[in-house]
Amino acid sequence: MLAAGEPVRGLLRELQKGSSVPLSSATAASKLMSDGSDSSSTFLSSTVCMVSGANTTFRAISGTDGQNHKCTVSATCSDADVLQADLIVEVRDL
């Protein structure tokens, strides 16, 4: 479980199957699982992800206990390949 503001790390490296090709950019979006509505503006600190080498990070900043969000991260590699990963973030009071 994640506390509000704790970084959520996208494991895009697994999609690269061991490749160490650096990422040039990445974006994130989120939707409420209950109704599919866009929650990016309230759930994420930004839709632009931080990139460092072959890793990317986005930050979840708020949420309501019991609500789940589907986060989609899209990353562009330096060789122009585009990778995408979906993550389910469960919001729970600690």
Secondary structure, 3 states (H helix, E strand, C coil): CCCCCCEEEECHHHHCCCCCCCEEEEEEEEEECCCCCECHHHHECCCECEEECCEEEEEECCCCCCCEEEEEEEEEECCCCEEEEEEEEECCCC
